Amino acid sequence: MNRLNLRTAFLTAAAFAALLAAPLLAAQEPGTVPETKAPPAATAPVQALPAAPTAEQIAAWQKVREEQMKNDWPWLGKFKEADLALGPPAPGENRVVFMGDSITEGWHFAGELGSFPGKPYVNRGISGQTTPQMVLRFRQDVIALQPKVVVILGGINDIAGNTGPMTLEQTEDNLASMSELAAANHIRVVLCSVLPAFDFPWHPGMTPAPKVLALNAWIKSYAAEKGHIYVDYHTPMKDERDGLPATLSHDGVHPVPAGYAMMAPLVEMGIEKALKQ
């Protein structure tokens, strides 16, 4: 089976899974009629890991996250209310949605210390997520928000095996699927390189650096082929090991403010190029 057929099969399976999941997810939500009583939440909200987490913090985070995924694997409930409250873009608004994992979720957009104060940028990152989870929530958390541009940053948790073993081709197919969904809905696409990573504190010994290089080479090539914008975080941020240096990250994976300060102008240039397309 060629990759186009694989991608088509995946989208079909994902759509079918979403249809099956809909009544289950609805059952977890507060009832809309008086006689319906919502069940208690199965777990506490999953919080992002702190910088340089301890082994105990990692274990506790993984336990809570595993419980959450049993009830809502792609975490459609995370931004459901926020998406509804956001409403459509104002006339002339160049809304941009950032889709990603913890690297996106931990990025402060607004406020005095935010990277994009006053910009109509919407953060839809979820800590720990892999690209198949992002595909399943892409319509709700991106397309339904009617942005002009989507910024996609994902794949590092695929390499880490957060939701099970994955090949690079599977990650590539998921990134392509999100890009195709966006393009079909007249949303311009900014594809970002995966950040450098020499090792994972929660899954040590997986040697991710060569896989990150290979995935980024594909992302760059695919973006050029499809006319999308490619933003390269990896090249300016890597150290001699193709990892994140201590000046940019406390754990070798997640940026500190200095890391985000490097990323912000790069993605801003990508967004500007996309808006001009």
C-alpha positions as CSV (number, residue, x, y, z in Angstrom):
1,M,0.0,0.0,0.0
2,N,1.5,3.4,-1.0
3,R,1.7,6.3,1.4
4,L,-1.3,8.2,-0.2
5,N,-3.5,5.1,0.5
6,L,-2.1,4.8,4.0
7,R,-2.9,8.4,4.7
8,T,-6.4,8.0,3.2
9,A,-7.0,4.9,5.3
10,F,-5.9,6.7,8.4
11,L,-8.2,9.6,7.9
12,T,-11.1,7.3,7.3
13,A,-10.3,5.3,10.4
14,A,-9.9,8.5,12.4
15,A,-13.2,9.9,11.2
16,F,-14.9,6.6,12.1
17,A,-13.3,6.5,15.5
18,A,-14.5,10.1,16.2
19,L,-18.0,9.1,15.3
20,L,-17.9,6.2,17.7
21,A,-16.3,8.3,20.4
22,A,-18.9,11.1,20.2
23,P,-21.6,9.5,22.4
24,L,-19.0,8.4,24.9
25,L,-17.6,11.9,25.2
26,A,-21.1,13.4,25.5
27,A,-21.8,11.1,28.4
28,Q,-18.8,12.6,30.3
29,E,-20.1,16.1,30.0
30,P,-22.6,17.9,32.3
31,G,-26.2,17.1,31.5
32,T,-28.3,19.6,29.6
33,V,-31.6,18.5,31.2
34,P,-32.5,18.5,34.9
35,E,-32.8,14.7,35.3
36,T,-29.4,14.1,33.8
37,K,-26.6,13.9,36.3
38,A,-23.1,14.1,35.0
39,P,-20.6,11.5,36.4
40,P,-17.7,12.7,38.5
41,A,-14.5,13.5,36.7
42,A,-12.3,10.4,36.4
43,T,-9.1,12.2,37.1
44,A,-7.7,15.5,38.1
45,P,-6.7,17.9,35.3
46,V,-3.4,17.0,33.7
47,Q,-0.9,19.8,34.4
48,A,2.3,20.4,32.4
49,L,5.5,19.1,33.9
50,P,7.7,21.7,35.6
51,A,11.1,22.5,34.2
52,A,13.6,19.8,35.3
53,P,11.0,17.5,36.8
54,T,12.0,14.9,39.4
55,A,11.5,11.2,38.8
56,E,8.5,11.3,41.2
57,Q,6.9,14.2,39.4
58,I,7.3,12.4,36.1
59,A,5.8,9.2,37.5
60,A,2.8,11.1,39.0
61,W,2.3,13.1,35.7
62,Q,2.3,9.9,33.7
63,K,-0.2,8.2,36.0
64,V,-2.7,11.1,35.8
65,R,-2.2,11.4,32.1
66,E,-2.8,7.7,31.5
67,E,-6.1,7.9,33.4
68,Q,-7.2,10.9,31.4
69,M,-6.4,9.2,28.1
70,K,-8.6,6.3,29.0
71,N,-11.6,8.6,28.9
72,D,-10.7,11.1,26.2
73,W,-7.6,9.9,24.3
74,P,-7.1,12.9,22.0
75,W,-8.3,15.2,24.8
76,L,-11.1,16.8,23.0
77,G,-12.4,18.2,26.3
78,K,-9.2,20.2,27.0
79,F,-10.2,23.2,24.9
80,K,-13.8,22.5,24.1
81,E,-15.3,25.3,26.2
82,A,-12.5,27.7,25.3
83,D,-13.1,27.0,21.6
84,L,-16.8,27.8,21.9
85,A,-16.2,30.9,23.9
86,L,-13.6,32.3,21.4
87,G,-16.1,32.9,18.7
88,P,-15.4,33.7,15.1
89,P,-12.6,36.1,14.1
90,A,-13.4,39.8,14.0
91,P,-13.5,41.4,10.5
92,G,-9.9,41.8,9.3
93,E,-8.5,39.7,12.1
94,N,-5.4,37.6,11.1
95,R,-6.1,34.8,13.6
96,V,-3.3,32.2,14.0
97,V,-3.7,28.9,15.9
98,F,-0.7,27.1,17.2
99,M,-1.2,23.3,17.3
100,G,1.3,21.3,19.3
101,D,2.4,19.6,22.5
102,S,4.0,20.8,25.7
103,I,6.5,23.0,23.9
104,T,3.6,24.9,22.5
105,E,1.5,24.7,25.6
106,G,4.3,26.2,27.7
107,W,4.8,29.1,25.4
108,H,3.4,32.3,26.9
109,F,1.8,34.4,24.2
110,A,0.2,37.4,26.0
111,G,1.1,39.7,28.8
112,E,4.2,41.7,29.5
113,L,6.4,38.7,29.4
114,G,4.6,37.0,26.5
115,S,6.1,36.5,23.1
116,F,3.2,38.0,21.1
117,P,1.4,40.6,23.1
118,G,-1.6,42.0,21.4
119,K,-1.5,39.4,18.6
120,P,-4.6,37.3,17.7
121,Y,-2.6,34.1,18.3
122,V,-4.4,31.1,19.9
123,N,-2.4,28.5,21.8
124,R,-3.8,25.0,21.4
125,G,-0.8,23.0,22.6
126,I,-1.3,20.0,25.0
127,S,1.5,18.6,27.0
128,G,2.6,15.1,26.1
129,Q,0.6,14.8,22.9
130,T,1.6,12.9,19.8
131,T,0.6,13.7,16.2
132,P,-2.2,11.1,16.0
133,Q,-3.9,12.8,18.9
134,M,-3.5,16.1,17.2
135,V,-5.1,14.9,14.1
136,L,-8.2,13.8,16.0
137,R,-8.7,17.2,17.5
138,F,-7.6,19.3,14.5
139,R,-11.1,20.1,13.3
140,Q,-12.3,21.2,16.7
141,D,-9.2,23.1,17.9
142,V,-8.0,24.5,14.6
143,I,-10.5,24.4,11.7
144,A,-13.5,25.4,13.7
145,L,-11.7,28.5,15.0
146,Q,-11.4,29.8,11.4
147,P,-7.8,31.0,11.5
148,K,-5.9,32.5,8.6
149,V,-2.8,30.5,9.6
150,V,-2.0,27.3,11.6
151,V,1.4,26.8,13.1
152,I,2.1,23.0,13.5
153,L,4.8,21.8,15.8
154,G,4.7,18.1,16.6
155,G,6.5,14.9,16.5
156,I,9.0,14.8,19.4
157,N,6.5,12.8,21.5
158,D,6.0,10.4,18.7
159,I,9.8,9.7,18.7
160,A,9.6,9.3,22.5
161,G,6.8,6.7,22.1
162,N,4.3,8.6,24.4
163,T,1.3,6.8,22.9
164,G,3.2,3.7,21.8
165,P,5.9,2.9,19.2
166,M,5.7,4.9,16.0
167,T,7.7,5.0,12.8
168,L,8.8,8.3,11.3
169,E,6.6,7.6,8.3
170,Q,3.6,7.5,10.6
171,T,4.5,10.8,12.0
172,E,5.0,12.2,8.6
173,D,1.6,11.0,7.5
174,N,0.0,12.7,10.5
175,L,1.7,16.0,9.8
176,A,0.7,15.7,6.1
177,S,-2.9,14.9,7.2
178,M,-3.2,18.0,9.3
179,S,-1.6,20.1,6.5
180,E,-4.1,18.7,4.0
181,L,-7.1,19.4,6.3
182,A,-5.9,23.0,6.8
183,A,-5.3,23.6,3.1
184,A,-8.7,22.1,2.2
185,N,-10.3,24.7,4.6
186,H,-8.3,27.6,3.1
187,I,-6.0,27.8,6.2
188,R,-2.4,28.6,5.4
189,V,0.2,26.2,6.9
190,V,3.4,26.9,8.8
191,L,5.2,23.7,9.5
192,C,7.9,23.9,12.2
193,S,11.0,21.7,12.6
194,V,11.1,19.6,15.7
195,L,13.4,21.1,18.4
196,P,16.8,19.4,19.1
197,A,16.7,16.6,21.6
198,F,19.6,14.4,22.7
199,D,17.7,12.4,25.3
200,F,14.3,12.3,27.0
201,P,14.2,12.6,30.8
202,W,11.0,10.5,30.9
203,H,12.2,7.9,28.4
204,P,16.0,7.9,28.6
205,G,18.2,6.0,26.2
206,M,16.1,6.3,23.1
207,T,18.7,8.3,21.1
208,P,16.3,10.7,19.5
209,A,18.7,13.1,17.8
210,P,19.2,11.2,14.5
211,K,15.4,10.6,14.2
212,V,14.7,14.3,14.8
213,L,17.2,15.2,12.0
214,A,15.5,12.7,9.6
215,L,12.0,14.0,10.5
216,N,13.0,17.6,10.0
217,A,14.5,16.8,6.6
218,W,11.2,15.4,5.6
219,I,9.2,18.3,7.0
220,K,11.3,20.8,5.1
221,S,11.0,18.8,1.8
222,Y,7.2,18.3,2.2
223,A,6.7,22.0,3.0
224,A,8.6,23.0,-0.2
225,E,6.7,20.5,-2.3
226,K,3.2,21.6,-1.1
227,G,3.9,25.3,-0.9
228,H,3.7,25.6,2.9
229,I,6.1,27.7,5.0
230,Y,8.9,25.9,6.9
231,V,10.3,27.3,10.1
232,D,13.6,25.9,11.2
233,Y,14.0,26.0,15.0
234,H,16.5,23.2,15.1
235,T,19.5,24.7,13.3
236,P,19.9,27.8,15.5
237,M,19.1,26.1,18.7
238,K,21.1,22.8,18.6
239,D,24.4,22.2,20.3
240,E,27.3,19.9,19.2
241,R,25.3,16.8,20.1
242,D,22.2,17.9,18.1
243,G,20.5,18.5,21.5
244,L,19.2,21.6,23.3
245,P,22.0,23.3,25.3
246,A,21.5,24.1,29.0
247,T,21.2,27.8,28.1
248,L,18.0,27.1,26.3
249,S,16.5,24.2,28.3
250,H,16.6,22.8,31.8
251,D,15.7,19.3,30.7
252,G,17.0,19.1,27.1
253,V,13.6,19.1,25.6
254,H,11.5,22.0,26.8
255,P,12.7,25.6,26.1
256,V,13.2,28.1,28.9
257,P,12.4,31.8,28.2
258,A,15.7,32.2,26.3
259,G,14.7,29.4,24.0
260,Y,11.3,30.9,23.3
261,A,13.0,34.2,22.7
262,M,14.9,32.6,19.8
263,M,11.8,30.9,18.5
264,A,9.4,33.8,18.5
265,P,11.0,35.9,15.7
266,L,11.5,32.8,13.6
267,V,7.8,31.8,13.7
268,E,6.7,35.5,13.3
269,M,8.6,35.6,10.0
270,G,7.0,32.3,9.0
271,I,3.5,33.7,9.8
272,E,4.2,36.9,7.8
273,K,5.2,34.8,4.8
274,A,2.1,32.7,5.1
275,L,-0.2,35.7,5.3
276,K,1.3,37.0,2.1
277,Q,0.6,33.8,0.2
